Amino acid sequence: MSTSEKIPTLVFVPCFSGAPWSAEQLAPYGDAPKRTLRLPEGVDDMERYADHVQEAVADLDDWVLVGDSFGANIALALATRRPKGLRALVLSGGFAANPVDSKPWKALMRVIGRARGPLYTQLTLRAHAHRLASPFDGEGQVPWSEARSRELFLANTPAASFDARVRASLTADYVAALGRVEVPTLLLTPSHDVLIGENASRIMLAGIPDAREVVLPRTGHMFRFSHPVTYAAAVEYFLAAQPTLRKDIDA
């Protein structure tokens, strides 16, 4: 970036674990201004998560939301409010409404979400890590595994927060509000994802006026973790194609 140019702050919204994006995941964006945050605990309403992010960007004049998975739904919720300063939107592995196509898994999620103690750490998190996995997780810049996904949740996600986020994700519905998104939007989709239903990206692509989709080959739902360089390159390519995102400071 030259000294005569200013670019918006990239605001990275966490996934279901609630953990801020790591330095390893942010490094591929180089010197671009960046900000991330931790999700609040025990919140079961997507609008309250959107409130949390909106408060975190209140001091920014120009910003881009990059939301991953559960964080993509939060970012979408905020974007439908047409907040001042939002210039673009990136939604990876995201959804506008309940993303689980499988009725048995939907019912099971409600049950295992209520688990506590050893049932949570040994049953819920192992089952969830299995659903997050793909055959390509070990091929990326940061080899990933079911064990690493479980460790992520063990370190960052209390059982009560896991339960609350299950309820938030299963009840949020922004399908009717997709037309309110007024900024260029990238739908970043992994080629293999058993957690998020196949219709999720199609619904958003059809409903968001200025949306485009990029499917990253040989990636899974945890591609932000396993393929951070590939993921960032797709985001940066999209942003570079938006001329309105760069403005001359002297203008």
N, C-alpha and C positions, 0 to 999 in steps of 0.2 A: 504494500500500500504506500503510495507516495504521500509526502507531507501536505499536499494540497487537497487530499481527499479525506473524507470522513465516512466511516461505515457504521451501521447500527451495531449495538451491543447484541451479541448472541446470548440468549437466555435459555439455558438447558434445564428442562423440567424432568424430574426423576421418574423412574419406572415404579412398578408396584412395590418394590422393596423399600422405597422412600429415601434411599441413600442419594446424596448429591452425586453428580457425575464426577468421576475420578480424574486426577491429573493426567493419567494415562489416556483417558478418553478425550480429554480436552486438548492435549498436546498437538494433535494433527491440525488444529485450527490456527496454529502459529501465533502471530501477534494481534490477531483480531480481538477486539474487546469482548470479554466473556464473563458470564455470571451464571452460577448455579445455586441450588438451595436444597434443603432437606424438607420433605413433606411433613406436615403436622401429624401427630399420632392420634389414633382413635377416631378419626373423622370418617363418617359414612355417607357424606353428601358431596357430589362432584362440584357443586356450586361453591361450597366452602373451600375446597381445594383451589378453585379458580380465584376466589377472594385472596387466598394466601399468596398466590403468584402475582396477582395484580398489586398487592401491597409491596411486594418485593421489587417491582419495576417502577414504582411511583415516581422515582427521581430521574427516570430515563426519558429522553426526548425522542429517540429513534431506537427501535429494538426489533429483534426477530425471535420468535418462539420456536424452539426445537424440542418437541416432546416425544418421548419414547414409550410405547406401549400404554400403560395406565397414564403416564405423563402426557401422551398424545391426546387422550380424551380430556385431560385437564386443560391443555393448550387449546384444544378445539372449543371447549366451554368458554374460555376467556375470549377467544377470537370472535365468537358469535356476539359478544358485547360491543364489538367494534371499538376497542380501546384506543385512545389517542396515542400515537407514536408507534403502533404496531405496523411494520412494513412488509413482513412476509411470515409464512408459517410452514414449518416442517413437521410432519406427523409420520413417525416410523412405527410399524407394527401396531397401528392404532385402530380406533373404532369410533363410530358415532353413537351406537347403541349397543346393548348386550352383545358381546362378541362371540359368545359360546354357542355354536350351532347344535352341539350334541346335548339332547335333553338329559340323558343319564349323567353326563359330566356336569351339567348345570346344577342338577339336584345334588350331586355329590359335593360340589364346591360349597354349597350352602351348609352341608353337614360337616365337612372337614374344616370349614372356616371357623366353626364353633369349638374346635378342639383346643385344649389347653395342656400345658405341661408336656410330658413325654409323648402324648398323642400328637401334639402339634409338631414337636421337633422331629419325631421319628416317622409319623404317618403323613401329616399334612404337607410338610416341607419336602419330603421325598417324592410324594405324588405330584406336587407342583413342579418340582425340578424336572421330573420325567416329562411332563407336558411341555416344558420350555425347551427341551432338547431337540437337536436336529443332527443328522448324519454329518453335517459340515462344520460343526462347532470346533473340531480339532484342527481345521485347515487354516484358520485365520492368523492374523498377526499375533494374537494372544490366544493360544489354544484354550478352549473352554470345555467344560464337562458338567454333568449333572451334579457332581460333588461340589464344584465351584459355585453353581447356582444355589445349592442348599446352604453353603457357607455364607453367601451374600445375604441370604434371608436370616440366617442364625445371628449374624452380626448386626443387622440393621432393622429387623422387623418384629416387634413384639406380637404375640398371638392376637391380642385385642385389635391391633392395627391391621393385621392381615384380614381378620374377620370383617372389620369395618370397611376395608377397601374392596373386599368381595361384594359386600352389599352395595357399595357405591357404584361399582362397575356393572353390576347386574340390573341396576335400576335407572342409571343415567340414560337419557335418550335425547340426542340432539339432531336427529334426522330431519325434523321439520324446520330446524333453525339453520341448516347448512347454507342456505342462500344468503344468510346474513354475513358470511365471511367475505370480506371485501379485499383481501390481500392475496397476492400470488401464493399458491400453496403447493408444496411438494409432498406427495404420498410416497414414502420410502418403504418398500415392501420386501421382505425376505422371500426367497424362492421356496422355502420349506417352513411351514408354520402350522402345527397341529393345535396350538392354543387359540389362535384367533381364526374365526371362521372365514371362508373364502369370500363371502359377500361383503365383508367389512370395508375393504378398499373400494369395491365397486360402488357401494352406496355413497361413500364420500366423494368419489370421482364424479358421480352423476349429480351430486347435490351442491358441491362447492363450485361457484362460477368459474374461477380461474385456477383450476387444479390440474395437476399432471402427476402421473405415477411412474416411478422407476423401480423395477424389480431387480434386486441384486442377486445374480446367480450364485448358487452354492453357498447360501447363507441361511441361517435359521432365526428364530425369534430373538435370540440373544446376540444378534449381530453387532449391536453397539459395543458389546463386551469382547466378542471374538474377532471382529473385523473393524476396529476403530478407524484405521487408515482408509479402508475402502468406504466405510460409512461417511467419514468426513469429506472425502473427495466428492461423493455424490451431493452432499449438502453444499459444498463450496462451488461446484459446477452450476448448481441451480441458482445460487445467490448471484454468481457472476453474470448470469444471463438476465438479471433484473436491473436494467439501467437506472431505475428510480431509487435503488438502494444506495447509490453513491452520489454524493453531492459535494460541490466545491465549498470549502470553508469560507472563502471570500465572497461567495455569491450573496 
